[in-house]
Every structure is written in C-alpha cells, then in structure tokens.
C-alpha cells in the first residue's frame, strides 16, 4: 500500500505541473491576508484551443 502511494504521488505532481504549465489551471490567492484562501480557475480559452488542436490531429 505504501509503495503504491509512493508511486502515485510523483505521477499526480507531474500531471498537475503540466496542467499548470500549459495554462489550463491557475492558482491565485483570494486576498492579501496571511490566511488567504487559494482560488483555482480553469483557463477556458486554453482548454478550447487544446481541444481543437487534439481534434485536428486525430
């Protein structure tokens, strides 16, 4: 069980990293306070562009 978690953690980190790198997912602080909530948003335009590119390739 521990081995499976150790194998899954880097995989999840790489996927989240790639999604953030491509601009499909953005993290931003909700305010300037020390305990500000983090806002997660999707880049809808980027997702549509990626979808169109993928459909053209297939």
mmCIF file of the C-alpha atoms, coordinates in Angstrom:
data_MODEL
# 
_entry.id   MODEL 
# 
loop_
_atom_site.group_PDB 
_atom_site.id 
_atom_site.type_symbol 
_atom_site.label_atom_id 
_atom_site.label_alt_id 
_atom_site.label_comp_id 
_atom_site.label_asym_id 
_atom_site.label_entity_id 
_atom_site.label_seq_id 
_atom_site.pdbx_PDB_ins_code 
_atom_site.Cartn_x 
_atom_site.Cartn_y 
_atom_site.Cartn_z 
_atom_site.occupancy 
_atom_site.B_iso_or_equiv 
_atom_site.pdbx_formal_charge 
_atom_site.auth_seq_id 
_atom_site.auth_comp_id 
_atom_site.auth_asym_id 
_atom_site.auth_atom_id 
_atom_site.pdbx_PDB_model_num 
ATOM 1  C CA . UNK A 1 1  ? 0.000   0.000  0.000   1.00 0.00 ? 1  UNK A CA 1 
ATOM 2  C CA . UNK A 1 2  ? 2.796   2.406  0.920   1.00 0.00 ? 2  UNK A CA 1 
ATOM 3  C CA . UNK A 1 3  ? 4.639   1.536  -2.280  1.00 0.00 ? 3  UNK A CA 1 
ATOM 4  C CA . UNK A 1 4  ? 1.556   2.341  -4.327  1.00 0.00 ? 4  UNK A CA 1 
ATOM 5  C CA . UNK A 1 5  ? 1.232   5.752  -2.636  1.00 0.00 ? 5  UNK A CA 1 
ATOM 6  C CA . UNK A 1 6  ? 4.913   6.466  -3.226  1.00 0.00 ? 6  UNK A CA 1 
ATOM 7  C CA . UNK A 1 7  ? 4.460   5.655  -6.904  1.00 0.00 ? 7  UNK A CA 1 
ATOM 8  C CA . UNK A 1 8  ? 1.248   7.669  -7.274  1.00 0.00 ? 8  UNK A CA 1 
ATOM 9  C CA . UNK A 1 9  ? 2.467   10.881 -5.605  1.00 0.00 ? 9  UNK A CA 1 
ATOM 10 C CA . UNK A 1 10 ? 5.080   11.813 -8.261  1.00 0.00 ? 10 UNK A CA 1 
ATOM 11 C CA . UNK A 1 11 ? 2.643   10.949 -11.038 1.00 0.00 ? 11 UNK A CA 1 
ATOM 12 C CA . UNK A 1 12 ? -0.002  13.278 -9.628  1.00 0.00 ? 12 UNK A CA 1 
ATOM 13 C CA . UNK A 1 13 ? 2.613   16.002 -9.130  1.00 0.00 ? 13 UNK A CA 1 
ATOM 14 C CA . UNK A 1 14 ? 3.775   15.736 -12.753 1.00 0.00 ? 14 UNK A CA 1 
ATOM 15 C CA . UNK A 1 15 ? 0.221   15.858 -14.131 1.00 0.00 ? 15 UNK A CA 1 
ATOM 16 C CA . UNK A 1 16 ? -0.709  18.898 -12.021 1.00 0.00 ? 16 UNK A CA 1 
ATOM 17 C CA . UNK A 1 17 ? 2.565   20.562 -13.007 1.00 0.00 ? 17 UNK A CA 1 
ATOM 18 C CA . UNK A 1 18 ? 1.924   20.042 -16.714 1.00 0.00 ? 18 UNK A CA 1 
ATOM 19 C CA . UNK A 1 19 ? -1.635  21.325 -16.450 1.00 0.00 ? 19 UNK A CA 1 
ATOM 20 C CA . UNK A 1 20 ? -0.413  24.467 -14.671 1.00 0.00 ? 20 UNK A CA 1 
ATOM 21 C CA . UNK A 1 21 ? 2.453   24.905 -17.133 1.00 0.00 ? 21 UNK A CA 1 
ATOM 22 C CA . UNK A 1 22 ? 0.129   24.820 -20.142 1.00 0.00 ? 22 UNK A CA 1 
ATOM 23 C CA . UNK A 1 23 ? -2.140  27.418 -18.524 1.00 0.00 ? 23 UNK A CA 1 
ATOM 24 C CA . UNK A 1 24 ? -5.193  25.193 -18.264 1.00 0.00 ? 24 UNK A CA 1 
ATOM 25 C CA . UNK A 1 25 ? -5.280  25.577 -14.480 1.00 0.00 ? 25 UNK A CA 1 
ATOM 26 C CA . UNK A 1 26 ? -4.335  28.680 -12.473 1.00 0.00 ? 26 UNK A CA 1 
ATOM 27 C CA . UNK A 1 27 ? -3.847  29.146 -8.750  1.00 0.00 ? 27 UNK A CA 1 
ATOM 28 C CA . UNK A 1 28 ? -4.151  32.615 -7.235  1.00 0.00 ? 28 UNK A CA 1 
ATOM 29 C CA . UNK A 1 29 ? -4.583  33.969 -3.693  1.00 0.00 ? 29 UNK A CA 1 
ATOM 30 C CA . UNK A 1 30 ? -8.050  35.217 -2.816  1.00 0.00 ? 30 UNK A CA 1 
ATOM 31 C CA . UNK A 1 31 ? -6.733  38.255 -0.896  1.00 0.00 ? 31 UNK A CA 1 
ATOM 32 C CA . UNK A 1 32 ? -3.564  39.751 0.576   1.00 0.00 ? 32 UNK A CA 1 
ATOM 33 C CA . UNK A 1 33 ? -4.082  38.399 4.099   1.00 0.00 ? 33 UNK A CA 1 
ATOM 34 C CA . UNK A 1 34 ? -1.814  35.797 5.689   1.00 0.00 ? 34 UNK A CA 1 
ATOM 35 C CA . UNK A 1 35 ? -4.574  33.172 5.737   1.00 0.00 ? 35 UNK A CA 1 
ATOM 36 C CA . UNK A 1 36 ? -5.967  33.945 2.287   1.00 0.00 ? 36 UNK A CA 1 
ATOM 37 C CA . UNK A 1 37 ? -7.848  31.155 0.542   1.00 0.00 ? 37 UNK A CA 1 
ATOM 38 C CA . UNK A 1 38 ? -6.433  29.921 -2.742  1.00 0.00 ? 38 UNK A CA 1 
ATOM 39 C CA . UNK A 1 39 ? -8.616  30.329 -5.816  1.00 0.00 ? 39 UNK A CA 1 
ATOM 40 C CA . UNK A 1 40 ? -8.346  27.697 -8.530  1.00 0.00 ? 40 UNK A CA 1 
ATOM 41 C CA . UNK A 1 41 ? -9.554  28.590 -12.008 1.00 0.00 ? 41 UNK A CA 1 
ATOM 42 C CA . UNK A 1 42 ? -9.546  26.907 -15.377 1.00 0.00 ? 42 UNK A CA 1 
ATOM 43 C CA . UNK A 1 43 ? -8.350  28.642 -18.490 1.00 0.00 ? 43 UNK A CA 1 
ATOM 44 C CA . UNK A 1 44 ? -11.404 28.003 -20.659 1.00 0.00 ? 44 UNK A CA 1 
ATOM 45 C CA . UNK A 1 45 ? -9.818  29.563 -23.747 1.00 0.00 ? 45 UNK A CA 1 
ATOM 46 C CA . UNK A 1 46 ? -6.726  27.385 -23.358 1.00 0.00 ? 46 UNK A CA 1 
ATOM 47 C CA . UNK A 1 47 ? -8.868  24.262 -22.938 1.00 0.00 ? 47 UNK A CA 1 
ATOM 48 C CA . UNK A 1 48 ? -10.832 25.051 -26.106 1.00 0.00 ? 48 UNK A CA 1 
ATOM 49 C CA . UNK A 1 49 ? -7.611  25.661 -28.046 1.00 0.00 ? 49 UNK A CA 1 
ATOM 50 C CA . UNK A 1 50 ? -6.121  22.369 -26.804 1.00 0.00 ? 50 UNK A CA 1 
ATOM 51 C CA . UNK A 1 51 ? -9.329  20.543 -27.696 1.00 0.00 ? 51 UNK A CA 1 
ATOM 52 C CA . UNK A 1 52 ? -9.322  21.967 -31.232 1.00 0.00 ? 52 UNK A CA 1 
ATOM 53 C CA . UNK A 1 53 ? -5.669  21.018 -31.701 1.00 0.00 ? 53 UNK A CA 1 
ATOM 54 C CA . UNK A 1 54 ? -6.310  17.480 -30.491 1.00 0.00 ? 54 UNK A CA 1 
ATOM 55 C CA . UNK A 1 55 ? -9.347  17.030 -32.740 1.00 0.00 ? 55 UNK A CA 1 
ATOM 56 C CA . UNK A 1 56 ? -7.342  18.266 -35.738 1.00 0.00 ? 56 UNK A CA 1 
ATOM 57 C CA . UNK A 1 57 ? -4.580  15.754 -35.006 1.00 0.00 ? 57 UNK A CA 1 
ATOM 58 C CA . UNK A 1 58 ? -6.976  12.826 -34.728 1.00 0.00 ? 58 UNK A CA 1 
# 
